[in-house]
Amino acid sequence: MSQNLQQPANSSNQATESGSPNSTHHLPIPGKKVAPSAPPSAVPGETQKHITSEVKVEHLPAQIFNDHSKQKGAPLPYNLHRKIDLIRTSIGKGYAALQENGKRVALGIPSKKLNAILSELARCEGRSLRKAELEDLNNALSEYADQYGEVVDVWLRVAPIEGGIEIDLGDDAHTRIRITAGKVEMPSTSDTVFYRTANTKAMVMPADQGNHRLLEKYLNVDVTERVLLLAWITYTLAHPKVPSSKYPILVLQGNEGSGKTSLCKNIILSIIDPSAIGVQVFPQNAKDLAIASQNAHVLCYDNLRGFRANMADMLCIAATGGTITTRQLYTDADQQAIPLHAALVLNGIHSFIDTPDLAQRCLPIHLIAMDKVLSCTQN
């Protein structure tokens, strides 16, 4: 078993007590009551060179080494603070930041991909991590990010940049589309940090020359509402989740067979925010709605008949942006803040918008029955 991974239980305590300049200090893993340790001492150049060569993995993304995370805080178990750059958002959510094809990306702590990287680093040093060890490492990474991680804005699908926006296509190459006034480009490098959920799917690669009129034959709405629907699609794609973004709630209404679900899945989501989840059932409570909003740019809810008054209020908050609070897990008094902000699409046969505040935030679109559209097309 490699000494780079193997840390005897008493070695850290002995080194701390002796005050040796080469002593190693470890961030306590949750569950172990260990006094906070001092910041790490400088590592001799020869030793640092040896560590770097040991953990290099060619087929994994290259980690970012941030001077901020190197110089502050106690070291993590197995010196992970020197191998993975840990960041956090302004609301305290931690991520591991990596470079993928010249673009900066964030992995959730924990996440399937981060676990694969941790396991691969361990295998390079001659050992295999058990499930419990992975959980301990993820807990340590999360705590380290919370205490010492650089505060960075992390975006899902659409991010603001100076003079425009940047879109993450969601493909394996981490392709980005940068849109500014009169200019659309595909940058080879980017410092904008995006994260993806386990359900994020790739968008279609944009054409060299766009033509929104190609969509018209797939939209079974009248001419006036077709313009409104195209405007909603382009507005939603062009506006990231910043406080100034106010998303009109798109309400699709039509009789059975008018293609409401198909429009949501095959047009709206495919163009703006493809997802393995697709069209969803409306959530039962505000927390589930907020969590869903953190995992998508657009949420589509199917076959609505109505909802409780408090959920109508939550939809209003989601459209304009806000925050809900819940009790922090495993605590009695601490609160957890969950942002609630997303573009919403609601569809149903019956009229289900019955409160004035919600109605003011809605854009109603009426779908024509598909058989009538086919008849008109044939004529």
C-alpha positions as a Markdown table, in Angstrom:
| # | Residue | x | y | z |
|---|---|---|---|---|
| 1 | Met | 0.0 | 0.0 | 0.0 |
| 2 | Ser | 1.5 | 3.3 | -1.1 |
| 3 | Gln | 2.8 | 5.7 | 1.6 |
| 4 | Asn | 1.3 | 8.6 | -0.3 |
| 5 | Leu | -2.2 | 7.4 | 0.5 |
| 6 | Gln | -1.5 | 5.5 | 3.7 |
| 7 | Gln | -1.6 | 7.8 | 6.7 |
| 8 | Pro | -1.1 | 6.1 | 10.1 |
| 9 | Ala | -3.7 | 7.1 | 12.6 |
| 10 | Asn | -1.1 | 8.5 | 15.1 |
| 11 | Ser | 1.4 | 10.1 | 12.6 |
| 12 | Ser | -0.5 | 13.4 | 12.3 |
| 13 | Asn | -0.8 | 13.8 | 16.1 |
| 14 | Gln | 2.9 | 13.0 | 16.6 |
| 15 | Ala | 4.0 | 15.5 | 13.9 |
| 16 | Thr | 1.7 | 18.2 | 15.3 |
| 17 | Glu | 3.1 | 17.7 | 18.9 |
| 18 | Ser | 6.7 | 17.7 | 17.8 |
| 19 | Gly | 6.3 | 20.9 | 15.8 |
| 20 | Ser | 8.6 | 19.6 | 13.0 |
| 21 | Pro | 8.8 | 21.8 | 9.9 |
| 22 | Asn | 7.9 | 18.7 | 7.8 |
| 23 | Ser | 4.9 | 17.7 | 9.9 |
| 24 | Thr | 1.7 | 16.9 | 8.0 |
| 25 | His | -1.7 | 18.3 | 9.2 |
| 26 | His | -5.0 | 16.9 | 8.2 |
| 27 | Leu | -8.5 | 18.4 | 8.0 |
| 28 | Pro | -10.5 | 16.2 | 10.4 |
| 29 | Ile | -12.9 | 13.8 | 8.6 |
| 30 | Pro | -16.5 | 14.2 | 9.9 |
| 31 | Gly | -17.1 | 12.1 | 13.0 |
| 32 | Lys | -13.6 | 12.3 | 14.3 |
| 33 | Lys | -13.0 | 14.9 | 17.1 |
| 34 | Val | -9.6 | 16.4 | 16.3 |
| 35 | Ala | -8.5 | 19.9 | 17.2 |
| 36 | Pro | -8.2 | 22.2 | 14.2 |
| 37 | Ser | -4.7 | 22.1 | 12.7 |
| 38 | Ala | -2.4 | 24.9 | 11.6 |
| 39 | Pro | -2.0 | 25.8 | 7.9 |
| 40 | Pro | 0.4 | 23.5 | 5.9 |
| 41 | Ser | 4.1 | 24.1 | 6.0 |
| 42 | Ala | 6.0 | 24.6 | 2.8 |
| 43 | Val | 6.9 | 21.3 | 1.0 |
| 44 | Pro | 10.4 | 21.0 | -0.3 |
| 45 | Gly | 10.7 | 21.2 | -4.0 |
| 46 | Glu | 12.0 | 17.7 | -4.5 |
| 47 | Thr | 9.1 | 16.2 | -2.6 |
| 48 | Gln | 6.5 | 18.3 | -4.4 |
| 49 | Lys | 7.9 | 17.1 | -7.8 |
| 50 | His | 7.6 | 13.5 | -6.7 |
| 51 | Ile | 4.0 | 13.9 | -5.7 |
| 52 | Thr | 3.0 | 15.6 | -8.9 |
| 53 | Ser | 4.5 | 12.8 | -11.1 |
| 54 | Glu | 2.8 | 10.1 | -8.9 |
| 55 | Val | -0.8 | 11.3 | -9.5 |
| 56 | Lys | -0.7 | 12.3 | -13.2 |
| 57 | Val | -3.5 | 10.6 | -15.0 |
| 58 | Glu | -3.5 | 11.2 | -18.8 |
| 59 | His | -7.1 | 10.2 | -19.6 |
| 60 | Leu | -8.6 | 12.3 | -16.8 |
| 61 | Pro | -9.2 | 16.1 | -17.0 |
| 62 | Ala | -6.3 | 18.2 | -15.7 |
| 63 | Gln | -7.0 | 19.7 | -12.3 |
| 64 | Ile | -6.7 | 23.5 | -11.7 |
| 65 | Phe | -4.2 | 24.3 | -9.0 |
| 66 | Asn | -5.4 | 27.6 | -7.4 |
| 67 | Asp | -2.9 | 29.6 | -5.4 |
| 68 | His | -5.8 | 30.6 | -3.1 |
| 69 | Ser | -6.5 | 27.0 | -2.1 |
| 70 | Lys | -2.8 | 26.1 | -1.8 |
| 71 | Gln | -1.9 | 28.8 | 0.6 |
| 72 | Lys | -4.9 | 28.8 | 2.9 |
| 73 | Gly | -6.3 | 26.1 | 5.1 |
| 74 | Ala | -5.1 | 22.8 | 6.5 |
| 75 | Pro | -4.4 | 20.1 | 4.0 |
| 76 | Leu | -6.9 | 17.4 | 3.1 |
| 77 | Pro | -6.4 | 13.7 | 3.6 |
| 78 | Tyr | -4.0 | 12.4 | 0.9 |
| 79 | Asn | -3.0 | 15.9 | -0.1 |
| 80 | Leu | -6.2 | 16.3 | -2.2 |
| 81 | His | -6.0 | 20.1 | -1.7 |
| 82 | Arg | -3.0 | 20.0 | -4.0 |
| 83 | Lys | -4.7 | 17.9 | -6.7 |
| 84 | Ile | -8.2 | 19.3 | -6.9 |
| 85 | Asp | -9.2 | 22.9 | -6.8 |
| 86 | Leu | -12.2 | 23.4 | -4.5 |
| 87 | Ile | -14.6 | 26.3 | -4.9 |
| 88 | Arg | -17.9 | 27.4 | -3.5 |
| 89 | Thr | -20.8 | 29.6 | -4.5 |
| 90 | Ser | -22.1 | 32.7 | -2.7 |
| 91 | Ile | -24.7 | 30.5 | -1.0 |
| 92 | Gly | -22.1 | 28.0 | 0.2 |
| 93 | Lys | -22.5 | 25.1 | -2.2 |
| 94 | Gly | -19.1 | 23.4 | -2.8 |
| 95 | Tyr | -17.7 | 22.2 | -6.1 |
| 96 | Ala | -14.5 | 20.7 | -7.5 |
| 97 | Ala | -13.3 | 22.8 | -10.4 |
| 98 | Leu | -11.5 | 21.1 | -13.3 |
| 99 | Gln | -10.3 | 22.0 | -16.8 |
| 100 | Glu | -11.9 | 20.2 | -19.7 |
| 101 | Asn | -10.7 | 21.1 | -23.2 |
| 102 | Gly | -9.7 | 24.6 | -22.1 |
| 103 | Lys | -13.0 | 25.3 | -20.3 |
| 104 | Arg | -13.5 | 25.5 | -16.6 |
| 105 | Val | -16.2 | 23.1 | -15.3 |
| 106 | Ala | -17.5 | 22.3 | -11.9 |
| 107 | Leu | -18.3 | 18.9 | -10.4 |
| 108 | Gly | -20.7 | 18.5 | -7.6 |
| 109 | Ile | -19.5 | 17.2 | -4.2 |
| 110 | Pro | -20.3 | 14.4 | -4.2 |
| 111 | Ser | -21.0 | 13.4 | -7.9 |
| 112 | Lys | -20.4 | 10.3 | -10.0 |
| 113 | Lys | -17.6 | 11.9 | -12.0 |
| 114 | Leu | -15.8 | 13.2 | -9.0 |
| 115 | Asn | -15.9 | 9.8 | -7.3 |
| 116 | Ala | -14.4 | 8.3 | -10.5 |
| 117 | Ile | -11.6 | 10.8 | -10.4 |
| 118 | Leu | -10.9 | 10.1 | -6.7 |
| 119 | Ser | -10.9 | 6.4 | -7.3 |
| 120 | Glu | -8.6 | 6.7 | -10.2 |
| 121 | Leu | -6.1 | 8.8 | -8.2 |
| 122 | Ala | -6.2 | 6.1 | -5.5 |
| 123 | Arg | -5.5 | 3.3 | -8.1 |
| 124 | Cys | -2.5 | 5.3 | -9.4 |
| 125 | Glu | -1.1 | 5.0 | -5.9 |
| 126 | Gly | -1.8 | 1.3 | -5.5 |
| 127 | Arg | -5.0 | 1.1 | -3.6 |
| 128 | Ser | -8.8 | 0.9 | -4.0 |
| 129 | Leu | -11.2 | 3.1 | -2.1 |
| 130 | Arg | -14.2 | 1.5 | -0.5 |
| 131 | Lys | -17.6 | 3.2 | -0.4 |
| 132 | Ala | -17.2 | 4.4 | 3.1 |
| 133 | Glu | -13.8 | 5.9 | 2.3 |
| 134 | Leu | -15.3 | 7.7 | -0.7 |
| 135 | Glu | -18.0 | 9.1 | 1.6 |
| 136 | Asp | -15.4 | 10.3 | 4.1 |
| 137 | Leu | -13.4 | 12.0 | 1.3 |
| 138 | Asn | -16.4 | 13.7 | -0.1 |
| 139 | Asn | -17.3 | 15.0 | 3.3 |
| 140 | Ala | -13.8 | 16.3 | 3.8 |
| 141 | Leu | -13.8 | 18.0 | 0.4 |
| 142 | Ser | -17.2 | 19.6 | 1.1 |
| 143 | Glu | -16.0 | 20.9 | 4.5 |
| 144 | Tyr | -12.7 | 22.2 | 2.9 |
| 145 | Ala | -14.6 | 24.0 | 0.1 |
| 146 | Asp | -16.9 | 25.5 | 2.7 |
| 147 | Gln | -14.1 | 26.9 | 4.8 |
| 148 | Tyr | -11.4 | 27.7 | 2.3 |
| 149 | Gly | -12.8 | 27.5 | -1.2 |
| 150 | Glu | -12.7 | 30.5 | -3.5 |
| 151 | Val | -16.2 | 32.1 | -4.0 |
| 152 | Val | -17.0 | 31.7 | -7.7 |
| 153 | Asp | -20.2 | 32.1 | -9.7 |
| 154 | Val | -21.3 | 28.7 | -11.1 |
| 155 | Trp | -23.8 | 28.5 | -13.9 |
| 156 | Leu | -26.2 | 26.0 | -15.5 |
| 157 | Arg | -26.6 | 26.1 | -19.3 |
| 158 | Val | -26.5 | 29.9 | -19.7 |
| 159 | Ala | -24.1 | 32.4 | -18.0 |
| 160 | Pro | -23.7 | 36.2 | -18.2 |
| 161 | Ile | -20.4 | 37.6 | -19.7 |
| 162 | Glu | -19.4 | 41.1 | -20.4 |
| 163 | Gly | -21.6 | 42.4 | -23.2 |
| 164 | Gly | -23.5 | 39.2 | -23.7 |
| 165 | Ile | -24.0 | 35.5 | -22.7 |
| 166 | Glu | -22.2 | 32.2 | -22.9 |
| 167 | Ile | -24.1 | 28.9 | -23.4 |
| 168 | Asp | -22.9 | 25.5 | -22.5 |
| 169 | Leu | -24.0 | 23.0 | -25.2 |
| 170 | Gly | -23.7 | 20.1 | -22.7 |
| 171 | Asp | -21.7 | 17.9 | -25.0 |
| 172 | Asp | -18.6 | 15.8 | -24.2 |
| 173 | Ala | -16.3 | 18.4 | -25.8 |
| 174 | His | -17.7 | 21.0 | -23.4 |
| 175 | Thr | -18.5 | 23.3 | -26.4 |
| 176 | Arg | -19.4 | 26.9 | -25.5 |
| 177 | Ile | -21.2 | 29.4 | -27.6 |
| 178 | Arg | -20.5 | 33.0 | -26.8 |
| 179 | Ile | -23.0 | 35.6 | -28.0 |
| 180 | Thr | -22.3 | 39.4 | -27.9 |
| 181 | Ala | -23.7 | 42.3 | -29.9 |
| 182 | Gly | -23.5 | 41.3 | -33.6 |
| 183 | Lys | -21.2 | 38.4 | -32.9 |
| 184 | Val | -21.5 | 34.7 | -32.3 |
| 185 | Glu | -18.4 | 32.6 | -31.7 |
| 186 | Met | -17.2 | 29.3 | -30.3 |
| 187 | Pro | -14.3 | 30.0 | -27.9 |
| 188 | Ser | -11.5 | 27.5 | -27.5 |
| 189 | Thr | -11.0 | 28.5 | -23.9 |
| 190 | Ser | -13.2 | 30.0 | -21.2 |
| 191 | Asp | -13.0 | 30.9 | -17.6 |
| 192 | Thr | -16.8 | 30.8 | -17.1 |
| 193 | Val | -17.6 | 28.0 | -14.7 |
| 194 | Phe | -20.5 | 25.7 | -15.7 |
| 195 | Tyr | -21.9 | 22.7 | -13.9 |
| 196 | Arg | -24.1 | 19.9 | -15.3 |
| 197 | Thr | -26.5 | 17.7 | -13.5 |
| 198 | Ala | -26.7 | 13.9 | -14.0 |
| 199 | Asn | -29.7 | 14.6 | -16.4 |
| 200 | Thr | -28.2 | 17.3 | -18.6 |
| 201 | Lys | -28.2 | 16.4 | -22.3 |
| 202 | Ala | -26.4 | 18.0 | -25.2 |
| 203 | Met | -28.0 | 20.7 | -27.3 |
| 204 | Val | -27.8 | 20.6 | -31.1 |
| 205 | Met | -24.8 | 22.3 | -32.6 |
| 206 | Pro | -25.9 | 25.7 | -34.0 |
| 207 | Ala | -26.0 | 26.2 | -37.7 |
| 208 | Asp | -23.7 | 28.7 | -39.4 |
| 209 | Gln | -26.8 | 30.7 | -40.5 |
| 210 | Gly | -29.9 | 30.5 | -38.3 |
| 211 | Asn | -33.5 | 30.7 | -39.6 |
| 212 | His | -36.3 | 30.8 | -37.1 |
| 213 | Arg | -38.9 | 30.4 | -39.8 |
| 214 | Leu | -38.0 | 26.7 | -40.0 |
| 215 | Leu | -39.8 | 26.2 | -36.7 |
| 216 | Glu | -43.1 | 27.6 | -38.0 |
| 217 | Lys | -44.3 | 24.4 | -39.6 |
| 218 | Tyr | -43.9 | 22.6 | -36.2 |
| 219 | Leu | -45.9 | 25.2 | -34.2 |
| 220 | Asn | -49.7 | 24.5 | -34.3 |
| 221 | Val | -50.7 | 28.0 | -33.1 |
| 222 | Asp | -52.1 | 31.0 | -34.9 |
| 223 | Val | -49.8 | 33.6 | -36.5 |
| 224 | Thr | -50.0 | 36.1 | -33.6 |
| 225 | Glu | -49.3 | 33.6 | -30.9 |
| 226 | Arg | -46.5 | 32.0 | -33.0 |
| 227 | Val | -44.6 | 35.3 | -32.8 |
| 228 | Leu | -45.1 | 35.3 | -29.0 |
| 229 | Leu | -44.0 | 31.7 | -28.6 |
| 230 | Leu | -40.8 | 32.3 | -30.7 |
| 231 | Ala | -40.1 | 35.5 | -28.6 |
| 232 | Trp | -40.5 | 33.5 | -25.4 |
| 233 | Ile | -38.0 | 30.8 | -26.6 |
| 234 | Thr | -35.4 | 33.3 | -27.7 |
| 235 | Tyr | -35.8 | 35.5 | -24.5 |
| 236 | Thr | -35.5 | 32.4 | -22.2 |
| 237 | Leu | -32.4 | 31.2 | -24.0 |
| 238 | Ala | -30.8 | 34.6 | -23.9 |
| 239 | His | -31.3 | 35.3 | -20.2 |
| 240 | Pro | -29.2 | 33.5 | -17.5 |
| 241 | Lys | -30.5 | 33.2 | -13.9 |
| 242 | Val | -29.4 | 36.6 | -12.6 |
| 243 | Pro | -31.6 | 38.7 | -10.3 |
| 244 | Ser | -32.7 | 41.0 | -13.2 |
| 245 | Ser | -34.0 | 38.1 | -15.2 |
| 246 | Lys | -37.8 | 37.8 | -15.0 |
| 247 | Tyr | -39.2 | 34.8 | -16.9 |
| 248 | Pro | -42.8 | 35.0 | -18.1 |
| 249 | Ile | -44.6 | 31.7 | -17.3 |
| 250 | Leu | -45.5 | 30.0 | -20.6 |
| 251 | Val | -49.0 | 28.5 | -20.3 |
| 252 | Leu | -50.0 | 26.1 | -23.1 |
| 253 | Gln | -53.6 | 25.2 | -23.4 |
| 254 | Gly | -55.4 | 23.0 | -25.9 |
| 255 | Asn | -57.8 | 20.1 | -26.2 |
| 256 | Glu | -56.8 | 16.5 | -26.2 |
| 257 | Gly | -54.6 | 15.7 | -29.2 |
| 258 | Ser | -53.2 | 19.3 | -29.6 |
| 259 | Gly | -49.6 | 18.2 | -29.0 |
| 260 | Lys | -49.0 | 20.1 | -25.7 |
| 261 | Thr | -46.5 | 17.5 | -24.3 |
| 262 | Ser | -44.9 | 17.1 | -27.7 |
| 263 | Leu | -44.3 | 20.8 | -28.0 |
| 264 | Cys | -42.7 | 20.9 | -24.6 |
| 265 | Lys | -40.5 | 18.0 | -25.1 |
| 266 | Asn | -39.5 | 18.1 | -28.8 |
| 267 | Ile | -39.4 | 21.9 | -29.4 |
| 268 | Ile | -39.0 | 23.9 | -26.2 |
| 269 | Leu | -36.7 | 21.6 | -24.1 |
| 270 | Ser | -34.8 | 20.4 | -27.2 |
| 271 | Ile | -33.9 | 24.0 | -28.2 |
| 272 | Ile | -33.3 | 25.6 | -24.8 |
| 273 | Asp | -32.4 | 22.9 | -22.2 |
| 274 | Pro | -32.4 | 19.2 | -23.2 |
| 275 | Ser | -32.8 | 16.9 | -20.2 |
| 276 | Ala | -33.2 | 13.2 | -19.5 |
| 277 | Ile | -36.1 | 14.1 | -17.2 |
| 278 | Gly | -38.1 | 16.0 | -19.9 |
| 279 | Val | -41.7 | 16.9 | -19.0 |
| 280 | Gln | -42.5 | 16.4 | -15.3 |
| 281 | Val | -45.4 | 16.0 | -12.9 |
| 282 | Phe | -46.0 | 19.1 | -10.9 |
| 283 | Pro | -44.3 | 19.0 | -7.4 |
| 284 | Gln | -46.2 | 18.7 | -4.2 |
| 285 | Asn | -44.3 | 21.3 | -2.2 |
| 286 | Ala | -42.1 | 24.4 | -2.5 |
| 287 | Lys | -38.9 | 22.6 | -1.6 |
| 288 | Asp | -39.2 | 20.1 | -4.4 |
| 289 | Leu | -39.9 | 23.0 | -6.8 |
| 290 | Ala | -36.9 | 24.9 | -5.6 |
| 291 | Ile | -34.6 | 21.8 | -5.9 |
| 292 | Ala | -35.9 | 21.2 | -9.5 |
| 293 | Ser | -35.2 | 24.8 | -10.4 |
| 294 | Gln | -31.6 | 24.4 | -9.3 |
| 295 | Asn | -31.2 | 21.5 | -11.7 |
| 296 | Ala | -32.6 | 23.0 | -14.9 |
| 297 | His | -32.8 | 26.2 | -16.8 |
| 298 | Val | -36.4 | 25.4 | -18.0 |
| 299 | Leu | -39.0 | 23.3 | -16.2 |
| 300 | Cys | -42.0 | 21.8 | -18.0 |
| 301 | Tyr | -45.0 | 20.6 | -16.1 |
| 302 | Asp | -47.6 | 18.4 | -17.7 |
| 303 | Asn | -51.4 | 18.0 | -17.6 |
| 304 | Leu | -52.2 | 20.6 | -14.9 |
| 305 | Arg | -55.8 | 21.0 | -13.5 |
| 306 | Gly | -55.0 | 23.3 | -10.7 |
| 307 | Phe | -52.7 | 23.8 | -7.6 |
| 308 | Arg | -52.9 | 25.0 | -4.0 |
| 309 | Ala | -52.7 | 28.7 | -3.3 |
| 310 | Asn | -49.3 | 28.4 | -1.7 |
| 311 | Met | -47.9 | 26.7 | -4.8 |
| 312 | Ala | -49.3 | 29.5 | -7.0 |
| 313 | Asp | -47.3 | 31.9 | -4.8 |
| 314 | Met | -44.2 | 29.7 | -5.3 |
| 315 | Leu | -44.6 | 29.9 | -9.1 |
| 316 | Cys | -44.7 | 33.7 | -8.8 |
| 317 | Ile | -41.4 | 33.6 | -6.9 |
| 318 | Ala | -39.8 | 31.2 | -9.4 |
| 319 | Ala | -40.7 | 33.5 | -12.3 |
| 320 | Thr | -39.1 | 36.6 | -10.8 |
| 321 | Gly | -36.5 | 34.9 | -8.6 |
| 322 | Gly | -36.4 | 34.4 | -4.9 |
| 323 | Thr | -35.3 | 32.1 | -2.1 |
| 324 | Ile | -37.1 | 29.6 | 0.2 |
| 325 | Thr | -35.7 | 28.5 | 3.6 |
| 326 | Thr | -35.9 | 25.2 | 5.3 |
| 327 | Arg | -34.4 | 23.7 | 8.4 |
| 328 | Gln | -30.8 | 22.6 | 7.9 |
| 329 | Leu | -30.5 | 18.8 | 7.9 |
| 330 | Tyr | -29.3 | 17.4 | 11.2 |
| 331 | Thr | -29.8 | 20.7 | 13.1 |
| 332 | Asp | -32.6 | 22.2 | 15.2 |
| 333 | Ala | -32.1 | 25.9 | 14.6 |
| 334 | Asp | -30.1 | 26.5 | 11.5 |
| 335 | Gln | -31.8 | 27.4 | 8.2 |
| 336 | Gln | -30.9 | 26.4 | 4.7 |
| 337 | Ala | -31.5 | 28.8 | 1.8 |
| 338 | Ile | -32.5 | 27.3 | -1.6 |
| 339 | Pro | -32.7 | 29.7 | -4.6 |
| 340 | Leu | -36.0 | 29.4 | -6.5 |
| 341 | His | -35.6 | 30.8 | -10.0 |
| 342 | Ala | -36.4 | 29.1 | -13.4 |
| 343 | Ala | -38.3 | 29.5 | -16.6 |
| 344 | Leu | -41.6 | 27.6 | -16.3 |
| 345 | Val | -43.9 | 26.0 | -18.9 |
| 346 | Leu | -47.3 | 24.7 | -17.7 |
| 347 | Asn | -49.7 | 22.9 | -19.9 |
| 348 | Gly | -53.2 | 21.5 | -19.5 |
| 349 | Ile | -56.6 | 21.1 | -21.1 |
| 350 | His | -58.6 | 23.1 | -18.5 |
| 351 | Ser | -58.1 | 26.7 | -17.3 |
| 352 | Phe | -55.9 | 26.4 | -14.1 |
| 353 | Ile | -54.6 | 29.9 | -13.6 |
| 354 | Asp | -57.1 | 31.4 | -11.1 |
| 355 | Thr | -55.1 | 34.0 | -9.1 |
| 356 | Pro | -54.5 | 37.5 | -10.3 |
| 357 | Asp | -50.8 | 37.6 | -9.2 |
| 358 | Leu | -50.0 | 34.4 | -11.1 |
| 359 | Ala | -52.1 | 35.5 | -14.2 |
| 360 | Gln | -50.0 | 38.7 | -14.5 |
| 361 | Arg | -46.8 | 36.6 | -14.8 |
| 362 | Cys | -48.2 | 34.2 | -17.5 |
| 363 | Leu | -48.1 | 34.2 | -21.3 |
| 364 | Pro | -51.0 | 32.0 | -22.5 |
| 365 | Ile | -50.7 | 30.2 | -25.8 |
| 366 | His | -53.6 | 28.3 | -27.3 |
| 367 | Leu | -52.8 | 25.2 | -29.4 |
| 368 | Ile | -54.8 | 24.2 | -32.4 |
| 369 | Ala | -55.9 | 20.5 | -32.7 |
| 370 | Met | -53.4 | 18.6 | -34.8 |
| 371 | Asp | -56.1 | 17.2 | -37.1 |
| 372 | Lys | -57.1 | 20.8 | -38.1 |
| 373 | Val | -53.4 | 21.6 | -38.7 |
| 374 | Leu | -53.0 | 18.6 | -41.0 |
| 375 | Ser | -56.2 | 19.5 | -42.8 |
| 376 | Cys | -55.0 | 23.0 | -43.5 |
| 377 | Thr | -51.6 | 21.7 | -44.6 |
| 378 | Gln | -53.2 | 19.4 | -47.1 |
| 379 | Asn | -55.4 | 22.1 | -48.5 |
